Amino acid sequence: MRALVSVSDKTGLVEFVQGLVDLGWEIIATGGTQKLLESKGVKTIGISEVTGFPEILDGRVKTLHPKVHGGILARRDVPAHMETLVENGIETIDLVCVNLYPFKQTIAKEGVTLEDAIENIDIGGPSMVRSAAKNWKDVTIVCNPADYDTVLAELRENGRTSAETRLKLSAKAYTHTAEYDACIATYMRKQAGLNEKLFLEYDLKQGLRYGENPHQSANFYAALEPAPFSLAFATQIQGKELSYNNIQDANAALNVLRDFEEPFCVALKHMNPCGAAVGKTIEEAWQAAYEADKVSIYGGIVGVNRTLTAEVAAGMKPIFLEIVIAPDYTPEALEILSTKKNLRVMKVDMTRSDAVVPQYISVNGGLLAQQLDTQVEKVIPEMCVTRVKPTEAQLADANFGWKIVKHVKSNAIAVVRDNHTIGIGAGQTNRVGSAEIALNEAKNAGFTEGLVLASDGFLPFDDTVALAARYGVTTIVQPGGSIRDADAIAKADELGITMLFTGVRHFKH
C-alpha cells in the first residue's frame, strides 16, 4: 500500500505518517513535507523518484504527472485500467494526504501584494485532492488533520478504510477545494473590479430546534472570521439554547449598541427598541431604559455597552428577560444572574472598527447584499431650518433620538427626553400613525412638555408637526427632502417648534 503526502498544515503529520509506516505503508512525499518527515526519522520516497522528473519552475510543477494521477485515478475493478498501469510502469496510490497552500492566510497579511498572493495559489494540490476524491471507492483522501485518528483506527482494525468513511472524506475533500477556489476567485475578482458573482462561506454554529415558527426548520451559521458586535462569536455564559427569534432580536440589540460610545442600555422586543437611555454610568443608563417602558421589556432582551455590574444585575433579577448582552460581567453580577437558570447571558466583543460590515437578506430565489447601516450623523445647530434655534439640551436629545430611530422599523418615530426614550412608534403604514403611538406612550408616562421627536424619514405633510405640538414636542429632527418641506417648516415656525434636517434617512423596512 502506498500513500502520497504533501501538506501545508503539518499538524499531527509525523504521528499520522509514522502510524502508516508501522502498518507497512510506503510513503511518497514532496518538498517541505518530505524534509519534515525525514528529519523525524520517517523514511520516504521523493516525488521525483516516482515521476522520474525533477520538480521545476520553483516547485510550480512537481505532482502534475501521469505516474501520480494514473496511480490515484485507476479503478481497481476495471481490468483495462490495471493493465494500463502495468504497461506504463505505474503503481497504485491508495491514500492521498494533501492540504493546500495557505492562500487565505497570505491575503490576510498587511501589505500583501498580488504577486505574493499568486505564488500561494496551489495547482498540483487541488488536482491530487480532486483525483483522489473522484476515485473514493478505491482511494482514501485526507485533507484535515482532525481525520487522521479515524483513518488510522480503521486501517489498524480492518486493513483499509470503510466505504462509508471514504465517501465522507471525499465530500470533505470537495468542500476543501471548493472553499479554496472560492477564496481565490473572490480575491481575484476584487483585484479585477468584478462583482458578477458572490461567494459566501459560513460554518454551522448550531442547529436550532425550529425557526421563526415551530413548523419551520432552521440552523445558525457563522462567518469564518470573528467580528465585533456579533452573536455568532459571542460566549454564552449560561441559560437555555438560543432560538431563531432570540438570535434575530439579539442581533438587533447589538446593532443599536454599536452606535453608542457613552454608557448606554437598550431593551428590545421583537427587534424594536422599547426602552433606551444613556447615562453617566451604566447603572444610570439601565435604570432610565427600564423606566422608559416597564411593560414591553417583559420577555425582551437587554443590552449594555459597559461591564454589567451587580447593581444592574440586581435590577434585572425580578424581571422576566430572554437574553442579557454585555461586553463583560463582574463576578458578583454573574452570581446574581445565575439564580435565573433559563436566562441567556451573552458576552460579546464590542471592539470598535471602521471596517465595512456586509449585510445579506434572502428573498425568494435570490439574495440582497448591502453595507450595514452603521452611519451615525451628529445633529448640529447648522442643521436647524426654523426660526427657533435648538438649546444644548435639545441638541443632546436630538442626537440621542436620531441614533435610536434608525433602529426602529419604518415608518419610525422616537420621542425622547433627557437622553432616554419615552415613546416609540414602529412599523405603521403611515408616519402619523407611528407618531400617534409614540406620543401617546409619552403622554401616558406623564411626559407632556419639552419633548424631542425623531423621524427616520421626511415628514411629507405638516400634519405630524401639528400633532407633535399638541403633545408637547418642542424639537423635531428628520432627514428633510420632501417636496413639501416648506409646509412642515412653516407649521413648525407657526407653532414655535425647532426643526432640524439631517439630510440622511435611515429606513429600516
TORDRENZA-956867 format. One record per residue (C-alpha): residue in three letters; x, y, z. Coordinates in steps of 0.25 Angstrom, whole numbers, padded with zeros to 4 digits, always signed. Layout:
<atoms>
alaXYZ/...
</atoms>
This chain:
<atoms>
met+0000+0000+0000/arg+0005+0014-0004/ala+0002+0028+0002/leu+0005+0041-0004/val+0007+0052+0006/ser+0008+0067+0002/val+0003+0077+0013/ser+0003+0091+0016/asp-0003+0089+0030/lys+0006+0079+0037/thr-0001+0078+0050/gly-0001+0063+0054/leu+0006+0059+0041/val+0018+0052+0047/glu+0010+0043+0056/phe+0000+0040+0045/val+0010+0036+0035/gln+0018+0028+0045/gly+0005+0021+0048/leu+0004+0017+0033/val+0019+0013+0033/asp+0016+0004+0045/leu+0005-0003+0037/gly+0015-0006+0025/trp+0011+0006+0016/glu+0021+0012+0007/ile+0021+0027+0007/ile+0023+0037-0004/ala+0025+0051-0001/thr+0028+0065-0007/gly+0037+0077-0003/gly+0035+0082+0011/thr+0027+0070+0015/gln+0038+0061+0011/lys+0048+0069+0019/leu+0040+0069+0031/leu+0037+0054+0031/glu+0052+0051+0028/ser+0056+0060+0039/lys+0048+0052+0049/gly+0053+0039+0044/val+0042+0035+0035/lys+0047+0028+0022/thr+0040+0034+0010/ile+0041+0033-0005/gly+0043+0047-0012/ile+0032+0050-0023/ser+0043+0052-0033/glu+0047+0037-0031/val+0033+0033-0035/thr+0031+0042-0047/gly+0045+0041-0052/phe+0044+0056-0054/pro+0050+0067-0045/glu+0042+0078-0038/ile+0043+0090-0047/leu+0039+0105-0048/asp+0042+0107-0033/gly+0032+0096-0029/arg+0021+0100-0038/val+0021+0087-0045/lys+0024+0074-0037/thr+0012+0065-0036/leu+0005+0068-0049/his+0009+0055-0055/pro+0002+0042-0061/lys+0010+0033-0051/val+0003+0041-0039/his-0011+0043-0045/gly-0011+0030-0052/gly-0007+0023-0039/ile-0019+0031-0032/leu-0030+0030-0042/ala-0029+0016-0047/arg-0041+0008-0044/arg-0037-0005-0037/asp-0049-0012-0042/val-0046-0009-0057/pro-0036-0019-0063/ala-0033-0010-0074/his-0029+0001-0064/met-0020-0008-0057/glu-0013-0014-0069/thr-0011+0001-0074/leu-0003+0003-0061/val+0006-0009-0063/glu+0008-0005-0077/asn+0013+0009-0073/gly+0021+0005-0060/ile+0011+0012-0051/glu+0008+0007-0037/thr-0005+0010-0030/ile-0006+0021-0019/asp-0016+0017-0009/leu-0017+0028+0001/val-0014+0043-0002/cys-0012+0053+0009/val-0012+0067+0004/asn-0016+0080+0009/leu-0014+0093+0001/tyr-0005+0105+0001/pro-0009+0116+0011/phe-0015+0126+0001/lys-0025+0131+0011/gln-0015+0134+0022/thr-0006+0140+0011/ile-0016+0150+0006/ala-0020+0154+0021/lys-0006+0159+0023/glu-0004+0174+0023/gly+0003+0179+0011/val+0002+0166+0003/thr+0004+0168-0012/leu-0003+0162-0024/glu+0010+0155-0027/asp+0010+0149-0013/ala-0004+0144-0014/ile-0002+0138-0028/glu+0010+0130-0023/asn+0001+0124-0012/ile-0009+0118-0021/asp-0007+0103-0021/ile-0008+0096-0034/gly-0004+0082-0032/gly-0010+0080-0018/pro-0025+0082-0023/ser-0022+0073-0035/met-0018+0062-0026/val-0029+0064-0016/arg-0040+0064-0027/ser-0034+0052-0033/ala-0034+0044-0020/ala-0048+0049-0017/lys-0053+0045-0030/asn-0048+0031-0028/trp-0052+0030-0014/lys-0057+0015-0015/asp-0042+0011-0016/val-0034+0023-0010/thr-0035+0030+0003/ile-0033+0045+0003/val-0030+0052+0015/cys-0029+0067+0016/asn-0032+0070+0030/pro-0023+0066+0042/ala-0035+0064+0050/asp-0038+0052+0042/tyr-0024+0045+0044/asp-0028+0037+0056/thr-0041+0032+0050/val-0033+0027+0037/leu-0022+0021+0045/ala-0032+0014+0055/glu-0039+0007+0043/leu-0026+0003+0036/arg-0022-0004+0049/glu-0035-0011+0051/asn-0038-0015+0036/gly-0026-0013+0028/arg-0034-0002+0020/thr-0043+0009+0022/ser-0058+0007+0021/ala-0066+0011+0008/glu-0075+0020+0017/thr-0062+0027+0023/arg-0056+0029+0009/leu-0069+0035+0004/lys-0070+0045+0015/leu-0055+0048+0013/ser-0058+0050-0002/ala-0069+0060+0002/lys-0060+0067+0011/ala-0049+0068+0001/tyr-0058+0074-0010/thr-0062+0084+0001/his-0047+0087+0004/thr-0045+0090-0011/ala-0058+0098-0013/glu-0054+0107-0001/tyr-0040+0109-0006/asp-0045+0112-0020/ala-0056+0122-0015/cys-0046+0129-0007/ile-0036+0131-0019/ala-0048+0135-0028/thr-0053+0145-0018/tyr-0039+0151-0017/met-0036+0151-0032/arg-0050+0157-0035/lys-0047+0168-0025/gln-0034+0171-0032/ala-0041+0172-0045/gly-0052+0180-0041/leu-0063+0169-0044/asn-0075+0167-0036/glu-0083+0157-0045/lys-0083+0146-0034/leu-0084+0145-0019/phe-0078+0134-0011/leu-0081+0133+0003/glu-0075+0123+0013/tyr-0081+0120+0027/asp-0079+0109+0036/leu-0090+0102+0044/lys-0090+0108+0058/gln-0102+0101+0063/gly-0115+0094+0059/leu-0128+0101+0064/arg-0140+0094+0070/tyr-0148+0102+0060/gly-0149+0115+0052/glu-0158+0127+0053/asn-0169+0117+0056/pro-0169+0103+0061/his-0173+0097+0047/gln-0160+0103+0041/ser-0146+0097+0042/ala-0134+0105+0044/asn-0119+0106+0046/phe-0110+0116+0051/tyr-0097+0119+0043/ala-0085+0127+0046/ala-0075+0134+0037/leu-0061+0129+0037/glu-0054+0141+0042/pro-0058+0147+0056/ala-0065+0160+0056/pro-0069+0170+0067/phe-0083+0172+0071/ser-0086+0158+0066/leu-0095+0148+0073/ala-0088+0137+0064/phe-0075+0139+0072/ala-0081+0142+0086/thr-0079+0134+0098/gln-0092+0128+0105/ile-0089+0128+0120/gln-0102+0122+0124/gly-0116+0119+0120/lys-0125+0112+0110/glu-0120+0109+0096/leu-0123+0121+0087/ser-0135+0121+0078/tyr-0136+0127+0064/asn-0144+0139+0069/asn-0134+0140+0080/ile-0123+0142+0070/gln-0131+0152+0062/asp-0134+0160+0074/ala-0120+0160+0080/asn-0114+0164+0066/ala-0124+0176+0066/ala-0119+0180+0080/leu-0104+0179+0076/asn-0107+0188+0064/val-0112+0198+0074/leu-0101+0197+0084/arg-0091+0199+0072/asp-0096+0213+0071/phe-0093+0218+0085/glu-0080+0221+0092/glu-0085+0227+0105/pro-0091+0217+0115/phe-0103+0212+0109/cys-0114+0202+0111/val-0125+0197+0101/ala-0137+0188+0103/leu-0143+0181+0091/lys-0155+0174+0088/his-0158+0168+0074/met-0146+0175+0068/asn-0150+0188+0072/pro-0145+0197+0084/cys-0155+0198+0095/gly-0146+0206+0104/ala-0133+0212+0103/ala-0124+0222+0110/val-0110+0228+0112/gly-0105+0231+0126/lys-0093+0236+0133/thr-0091+0221+0138/ile-0097+0208+0133/glu-0105+0207+0145/glu-0112+0221+0142/ala-0114+0216+0127/trp-0120+0203+0131/gln-0130+0210+0141/ala-0134+0220+0131/ala-0136+0210+0120/tyr-0144+0201+0129/glu-0153+0213+0134/ala-0156+0216+0119/asp-0165+0204+0117/lys-0167+0195+0129/val-0177+0187+0121/ser-0171+0184+0108/ile-0158+0180+0114/tyr-0165+0167+0119/gly-0159+0155+0111/gly-0150+0164+0104/ile-0135+0166+0102/val-0126+0176+0109/gly-0112+0180+0104/val-0102+0189+0111/asn-0088+0194+0105/arg-0081+0194+0119/thr-0077+0183+0128/leu-0090+0179+0135/thr-0090+0181+0150/ala-0096+0175+0162/glu-0105+0187+0163/val-0111+0185+0149/ala-0112+0170+0151/ala-0120+0172+0163/gly-0129+0182+0156/met-0131+0171+0145/lys-0133+0159+0154/pro-0149+0162+0157/ile-0151+0164+0142/phe-0154+0152+0132/leu-0144+0154+0121/glu-0139+0145+0110/ile-0125+0150+0108/val-0115+0159+0114/ile-0104+0164+0106/ala-0091+0171+0111/pro-0076+0172+0107/asp-0073+0167+0121/tyr-0079+0164+0135/thr-0074+0165+0149/pro-0073+0152+0157/glu-0084+0158+0166/ala-0093+0161+0155/leu-0091+0147+0149/glu-0095+0141+0163/ile-0108+0149+0163/leu-0112+0145+0149/ser-0108+0130+0151/thr-0121+0129+0160/lys-0129+0131+0147/lys-0125+0118+0141/asn-0132+0120+0128/leu-0127+0134+0125/arg-0117+0134+0114/val-0105+0142+0118/met-0096+0146+0106/lys-0083+0152+0106/val-0080+0159+0093/asp-0068+0166+0087/met-0071+0181+0085/thr-0058+0186+0080/arg-0060+0197+0070/ser-0055+0196+0056/asp-0057+0205+0043/ala-0058+0192+0035/val-0069+0192+0025/val-0080+0182+0030/pro-0087+0174+0019/gln-0102+0170+0021/tyr-0109+0159+0013/ile-0124+0158+0013/ser-0130+0145+0006/val-0142+0147-0003/asn-0149+0136-0011/gly-0139+0131-0021/gly-0129+0142-0018/leu-0120+0150-0008/leu-0119+0165-0006/ala-0106+0170-0002/gln-0103+0183+0004/gln-0094+0190+0014/leu-0100+0190+0028/asp-0105+0204+0032/thr-0094+0208+0042/gln-0094+0222+0039/val-0097+0232+0050/glu-0099+0247+0047/lys-0096+0257+0058/val-0108+0267+0059/ile-0102+0281+0060/pro-0108+0295+0061/glu-0105+0297+0046/met-0116+0287+0042/cys-0127+0296+0048/val-0137+0301+0037/thr-0147+0308+0046/arg-0146+0322+0053/val-0146+0316+0067/lys-0132+0310+0069/pro-0129+0298+0078/thr-0123+0299+0092/glu-0111+0290+0096/ala-0121+0281+0104/gln-0130+0280+0091/leu-0118+0277+0082/ala-0113+0266+0092/asp-0127+0259+0092/ala-0128+0261+0076/asn-0115+0253+0075/phe-0120+0242+0084/gly-0133+0241+0077/trp-0127+0241+0064/lys-0118+0229+0067/ile-0130+0221+0073/val-0140+0224+0062/lys-0131+0218+0051/his-0132+0204+0058/val-0148+0205+0059/lys-0156+0199+0048/ser-0161+0209+0038/asn-0169+0217+0038/ala-0161+0220+0051/ile-0164+0231+0061/ala-0156+0232+0074/val-0160+0242+0085/val-0149+0245+0095/arg-0145+0254+0107/asp-0133+0255+0116/asn-0126+0245+0107/his-0136+0233+0109/thr-0147+0228+0101/ile-0161+0231+0105/gly-0169+0227+0093/ile-0167+0219+0081/gly-0176+0217+0069/ala-0171+0206+0059/gly-0175+0199+0046/gln-0188+0206+0043/thr-0193+0208+0029/asn-0193+0223+0031/arg-0184+0233+0039/val-0195+0240+0046/gly-0200+0226+0052/ser-0186+0224+0057/ala-0185+0238+0063/glu-0198+0236+0070/ile-0194+0223+0076/ala-0181+0229+0081/leu-0187+0242+0086/asn-0198+0234+0093/glu-0187+0226+0100/ala-0180+0239+0105/lys-0193+0245+0110/asn-0198+0232+0117/ala-0184+0232+0124/gly-0186+0247+0129/phe-0177+0254+0119/thr-0185+0266+0113/glu-0174+0276+0110/gly-0160+0279+0105/leu-0161+0266+0097/val-0152+0263+0084/leu-0157+0255+0073/ala-0148+0248+0063/ser-0153+0242+0050/asp-0145+0232+0041/gly-0151+0238+0028/phe-0156+0252+0024/leu-0170+0258+0028/pro-0178+0258+0015/phe-0188+0268+0021/asp-0190+0277+0033/asp-0200+0268+0040/thr-0189+0261+0048/val-0183+0275+0053/ala-0197+0279+0057/leu-0199+0266+0064/ala-0186+0267+0071/ala-0188+0281+0076/arg-0201+0277+0083/tyr-0193+0266+0091/gly-0182+0276+0096/val-0172+0274+0085/thr-0162+0285+0084/thr-0152+0280+0075/ile-0153+0271+0063/val-0141+0264+0056/gln-0143+0258+0042/pro-0136+0256+0029/gly-0143+0266+0021/gly-0144+0264+0006/ser-0159+0265+0003/ile-0165+0274-0008/arg-0174+0279+0003/asp-0162+0282+0013/ala-0166+0297+0013/asp-0180+0293+0019/ala-0174+0286+0030/ile-0164+0297+0033/ala-0175+0307+0032/lys-0184+0299+0042/ala-0172+0298+0052/asp-0170+0313+0051/glu-0184+0316+0054/leu-0184+0306+0066/gly-0171+0311+0071/ile-0164+0297+0069/thr-0149+0295+0066/met-0147+0287+0053/leu-0134+0281+0049/phe-0131+0274+0035/thr-0120+0263+0035/gly-0120+0261+0020/val-0119+0246+0023/arg-0131+0236+0024/his-0130+0222+0032/phe-0141+0214+0027/lys-0142+0200+0033/his-0153+0193+0025/
</atoms>
